[in-house]
C-alpha cells in the first residue's frame, strides 16, 4: 500500500468515525466536543469528496478498458471501438486532473482554519503616514470581507488627528475566516508620496497586522480572580449617551499584564463579551508562541511565523506593485488588491503552504501505476 492510498483510507475511516459520533445524541451534551467534531468533519470533507471522485473515475476507467478489450478482440465493431477509445482518453484526462486535485486536498486544513478571527492593525514606523497606511489596510480588509460575506464587529478604534488609525481591533466571522486571513500577520510596508509631503519625496512607513483565531470560552478558561475590570465613559461620537453612561470596558489580565478595551457598543455587557473574546485570543497566541518557539518548521519559514515584527509585504503605490516577500510573489495590480481583491495574494500563499505540507509530510512523486486508492 503506497502512502497516498494509506492516507486516503485513513481519512475516509476518520470521516466515518466522526459521522458516527455526530449521530450519537450524547455528543450534544458536551458543547466543546461537539464543536471540535463539527470542525474536524468540515475540514475533512473536501479531501474525502476528492477521494470518492477519484475512486469513481478509476472504476469507470477499469470498466471502459475491459469493454474496449472485448470489442477489440471481436474486431467486428470498429465504430464502437473508436468511440470507446475516445471515451478512455477523456476519462484518463479527467483522472489525471482528479489526481492533482486529490494531492492538493489529501492533507486537510487545520480545523482552526474554520474559526473566526480577532484582527488587530496598528500603526508602526512612519508617524502620521503610518497611521494613514493602517487606515488603508483596514479599508482593504473591510472590502475583502464584504466580497467574502464575512461579518465585522469592531472592538476598539483609536484614530489619529489626520483620520488615520493608531490601532484597530475587530472580530471577523464567517466561513473559514482564519484559513483565509491567517497569513496576513506581520509587518506591512508602504512606499509612496504621503499626502502631507510638499516636495514629492517617496516615504516608507509600516503598520503591523495580527490575525488571531477566536477561542471559545470552554476551550480556554480564565480565572475571574486574574482579571481587573474597569468601566469608564466612552469617548468620541455618541451624543448624550457618551456623557451619561459608563459603558466602556477595560479588562486587565493580571498574570500577563495584557489589557483589552472595548467601547464600541452602548451595552456594557456587550463590550465586556467582545473584550473577553479578544483577551482569550491573545492569551492563546501567547501560549502557542511560547510552546512553538523552538519548533520552527519549513512551512512556518515559508509563509511566515506570524510575528508582528516580520516584514511580509510591500505596497509600492507609484509602481502599482505589491510584493509578498515570503513566496517571492510580485503583482502589478496593487489598485485591485487595495480595492479588496486580496485573493490575488492570499490564494498563492495558501497554495504554497499546502504544497510545502505535501512535500514535507506525505505525498512522494508517484507513477500512475501506483495511484490506485
C-alpha positions in Angstrom: 0.0 0.0 0.0 1.6 3.3 -1.1 1.5 6.5 1.0 -1.3 8.1 -1.0 -3.5 5.1 -0.6 -2.7 4.8 3.1 -3.5 8.4 3.8 -6.7 8.3 1.7 -8.0 5.3 3.6 -7.2 6.8 6.9 -9.1 10.0 6.1 -12.2 8.1 4.9 -12.1 5.9 8.0 -11.8 9.0 10.2 -14.7 10.7 8.4 -16.9 7.7 9.1 -15.9 7.7 12.8 -16.8 11.4 13.0 -20.2 10.8 11.3 -20.9 8.0 13.7 -20.1 10.3 16.6 -22.3 13.1 15.2 -25.2 10.6 15.1 -24.8 9.9 18.8 -27.2 12.1 20.9 -24.7 12.0 23.8 -22.3 14.2 21.8 -24.7 17.2 22.1 -24.3 17.1 25.9 -20.7 18.2 25.5 -20.6 21.6 23.6 -16.8 21.7 23.5 -16.5 18.2 22.0 -19.4 18.8 19.6 -17.7 22.0 18.2 -14.4 20.1 17.8 -16.1 17.2 15.9 -18.0 19.5 13.6 -14.9 21.5 12.8 -12.8 18.3 12.1 -15.7 16.9 10.0 -15.9 20.1 7.9 -12.1 20.2 7.5 -12.0 16.6 6.2 -14.9 17.0 3.8 -13.0 18.4 0.7 -10.4 15.6 0.9 -12.9 12.8 1.3 -15.0 14.2 -1.6 -11.9 14.2 -3.8 -11.1 10.7 -2.8 -14.5 9.4 -3.7 -14.4 11.3 -7.0 -11.0 9.8 -7.9 -12.2 6.3 -7.0 -15.3 6.7 -9.1 -13.1 7.7 -12.1 -10.8 4.7 -11.6 -13.8 2.4 -11.6 -15.2 3.9 -14.8 -11.7 3.6 -16.4 -11.5 0.0 -15.5 -14.9 -0.7 -16.9 -14.1 1.1 -20.1 -10.8 -0.7 -20.5 -12.5 -4.1 -20.2 -15.2 -3.2 -22.7 -12.6 -1.9 -25.1 -10.6 -5.1 -24.8 -13.6 -7.2 -25.5 -14.7 -5.1 -28.5 -11.1 -5.1 -30.0 -10.9 -8.9 -29.6 -14.2 -9.4 -31.6 -13.0 -6.9 -34.2 -16.4 -6.5 -35.8 -17.4 -3.1 -34.4 -14.8 -0.6 -35.4 -17.1 2.4 -34.8 -17.8 1.3 -31.2 -14.1 0.6 -30.7 -13.2 4.1 -31.8 -15.9 5.6 -29.5 -14.6 3.6 -26.6 -11.0 4.8 -27.3 -12.2 8.4 -27.3 -14.1 7.8 -24.0 -11.0 6.1 -22.5 -8.8 9.1 -23.4 -11.3 11.5 -21.9 -11.6 9.5 -18.7 -7.8 9.3 -18.4 -7.5 13.1 -18.7 -10.2 13.5 -16.0 -8.4 11.0 -13.8 -5.1 12.9 -14.1 -6.9 16.2 -13.2 -8.6 14.5 -10.3 -5.3 13.1 -9.0 -3.8 16.6 -9.0 -6.9 17.9 -7.1 -6.6 14.9 -4.7 -3.0 15.5 -3.9 -3.8 19.1 -3.1 -6.5 18.1 -0.7 -5.2 14.9 0.9 -3.7 16.8 3.8 -6.8 18.5 5.2 -6.7 22.1 6.5 -6.1 22.6 10.2 -9.5 22.7 11.9 -8.5 26.1 13.3 -8.8 27.4 9.8 -12.6 27.3 10.2 -12.5 29.7 13.2 -13.5 33.3 13.4 -10.6 35.7 14.0 -9.5 38.7 16.0 -7.9 41.2 13.6 -5.5 43.8 15.0 -4.0 46.6 13.0 -1.5 49.1 14.5 0.5 52.0 13.1 4.2 51.4 13.4 7.2 53.3 11.9 6.3 56.5 10.0 4.3 58.8 12.2 1.1 60.2 10.7 1.8 58.4 7.4 1.9 55.1 9.2 -1.5 55.7 10.7 -2.9 56.6 7.3 -1.5 53.4 5.9 -3.1 51.5 8.8 -6.4 53.0 7.7 -5.7 51.9 4.1 -5.1 48.3 5.3 -8.3 48.3 7.3 -10.3 49.5 4.3 -8.6 46.8 2.2 -9.7 44.1 4.7 -13.1 45.6 5.0 -13.7 45.4 1.3 -12.3 41.9 1.2 -14.7 40.8 4.0 -17.6 42.4 2.1 -16.7 40.4 -1.0 -16.4 37.2 1.0 -19.6 37.8 3.0 -17.7 37.9 6.3 -19.2 39.9 9.2 -17.1 42.6 11.0 -17.6 43.5 14.7 -15.5 46.4 15.8 -14.0 46.2 19.3 -11.6 49.1 19.6 -10.7 52.0 17.3 -8.1 54.7 18.0 -7.9 57.3 15.3 -5.1 59.8 14.6 -5.7 63.5 14.1 -5.4 63.2 10.3 -8.0 60.4 10.1 -5.6 57.5 10.2 -5.6 54.6 12.6 -3.2 54.3 15.5 -4.9 51.0 16.4 -8.0 49.0 15.4 -9.2 45.7 16.8 -12.1 43.8 15.2 -13.7 40.3 15.3 -14.4 38.9 11.9 -16.7 36.0 11.5 -17.8 33.8 8.5 -16.9 30.6 6.7 -13.3 29.6 7.3 -12.1 33.2 8.1 -8.9 32.2 9.8 -8.0 29.9 6.8 -8.2 32.9 4.5 -6.6 35.6 6.7 -4.0 33.7 8.8 -1.1 34.7 6.6 -1.8 38.4 7.0 0.0 38.6 10.3 3.3 40.6 10.2 4.7 44.0 9.2 3.2 45.6 6.1 5.3 48.3 4.4 4.2 51.0 2.0 6.3 53.1 -0.3 4.6 56.3 -1.6 4.5 60.1 -1.6 2.5 61.0 1.5 -0.3 63.5 1.1 1.5 65.6 3.7 4.7 65.7 1.6 5.1 69.0 -0.2 8.2 68.2 -2.2 7.1 64.9 -3.8 9.5 62.6 -2.0 8.7 59.0 -1.5 8.5 57.8 2.1 8.4 54.4 3.6 6.2 53.6 6.5 4.9 50.4 8.2 1.9 49.1 10.0 1.5 45.7 11.8 -1.3 43.2 11.4 -2.1 40.3 13.8 -4.7 37.7 13.0 -5.6 35.5 15.9 -8.1 32.6 15.9 -11.0 33.2 18.2 -11.2 30.9 21.2 -14.4 29.5 22.7 -14.9 30.2 26.4 -15.0 26.4 27.1 -11.6 26.0 25.4 -9.8 28.5 27.5 -11.0 29.1 31.0 -9.8 32.3 32.7 -9.9 32.6 36.4 -12.1 35.6 37.3 -9.7 36.5 40.1 -7.0 37.1 37.5 -9.0 39.9 36.0 -9.3 43.6 36.8 -12.4 45.1 35.1 -12.7 48.9 34.9 -15.6 50.8 33.4 -15.5 54.3 32.0 -17.4 56.7 29.8 -16.8 56.1 26.1 -15.1 58.9 24.1 -15.9 60.1 20.6 -19.2 60.2 18.8 -22.3 59.1 20.6 -24.2 62.2 21.7 -25.7 62.3 25.2 -25.2 58.6 25.7 -21.4 59.1 25.8 -21.7 61.7 28.6 -24.2 59.8 30.8 -23.3 56.1 30.6 -20.1 54.3 31.7 -20.4 51.5 29.1 -16.8 51.2 28.0 -14.8 48.3 29.4 -11.1 47.9 30.2 -10.0 44.4 31.2 -6.5 43.7 32.6 -5.3 40.1 32.8 -3.1 40.5 35.9 -0.7 37.5 35.5 0.3 38.6 32.0 -0.4 42.3 32.0 -2.5 42.1 28.8 -5.0 44.9 28.6 -8.1 44.9 26.3 -10.5 47.8 26.0 -13.9 48.0 24.2 -16.2 50.9 23.9 -17.9 50.3 20.5 -21.2 49.1 21.9 -23.7 51.0 24.1 -24.2 47.9 26.2 -21.6 47.4 28.9 -22.3 43.7 28.8 -21.7 43.5 25.1 -18.5 45.4 25.4 -17.3 43.0 28.1 -18.1 40.0 25.9 -16.2 41.4 23.0 -13.2 42.3 25.2 -13.1 38.8 26.7 -13.1 37.3 23.2 -10.0 39.4 22.3 -8.4 38.5 25.6 -8.8 34.8 25.1 -7.4 35.0 21.6 -4.3 37.0 22.8 -3.7 34.5 25.7 -3.9 31.6 23.3 -1.5 33.3 20.9 0.9 33.9 23.8 0.8 30.3 25.0 1.2 28.9 21.4 4.1 31.2 20.6 5.9 30.1 23.8 5.3 26.4 23.0 6.3 26.6 19.4 9.3 28.9 19.8 11.8 26.1 19.5 9.8 24.1 16.8 10.1 26.3 13.7 9.3 24.2 10.6 9.8 24.6 6.9 6.2 25.6 6.4 6.4 28.3 9.0 9.5 29.7 7.4 7.8 29.7 4.0 4.6 31.5 5.0 6.0 33.4 7.9 5.8 32.9 11.6 3.1 35.5 12.1 5.4 37.6 14.2 4.3 41.2 14.1 7.8 42.4 13.6 8.4 40.4 10.4 8.1 42.3 7.2 5.9 40.2 5.0 4.6 42.5 2.2 5.5 45.8 0.4 3.0 48.1 -1.3 4.6 50.4 -3.8 2.0 52.8 -4.9 3.9 54.6 -7.6 4.6 51.4 -9.5 1.1 49.9 -8.6 3.1 46.9 -7.3 2.6 44.6 -4.3 5.3 42.1 -3.3 4.9 39.3 -0.8 8.4 38.6 0.4 7.7 35.1 1.8 7.0 33.4 -1.5 8.6 36.0 -3.9 5.3 37.0 -5.4 5.1 40.3 -7.2 1.9 41.7 -8.8 1.4 45.0 -10.6 -2.2 45.1 -9.5 -1.9 46.9 -6.2 -5.0 49.0 -7.0 -7.1 45.8 -7.3 -5.6 44.4 -4.0 -6.4 47.6 -2.1 -9.9 47.6 -3.6 -10.5 44.3 -1.8 -9.3 41.7 -4.4 -7.0 40.3 -1.8 -7.3 36.7 -3.0 -4.8 37.7 -5.7 -2.2 37.4 -2.9 -4.0 35.0 -0.5 -4.5 32.2 -2.9 -0.8 31.8 -3.9 0.1 31.9 -0.2 -2.3 29.1 0.6 -1.1 27.0 -2.4 2.5 27.5 -1.3 1.7 26.4 2.2 -0.2 23.4 1.1 2.5 22.4 -1.4 5.1 22.6 1.4 2.9 20.4 3.6 2.6 17.8 0.9 6.4 17.7 0.3 7.1 17.5 4.0 4.6 15.1 5.3 3.1 12.6 3.0 3.0 12.6 -0.8 6.0 11.5 -2.8 6.2 11.6 -6.6 4.2 8.5 -7.7 3.8 6.9 -11.1 0.2 6.5 -12.3 0.6 2.8 -11.7 0.9 3.5 -8.0 -2.1 5.8 -7.9 -4.8 3.4 -7.0 -6.8 4.1 -3.9 
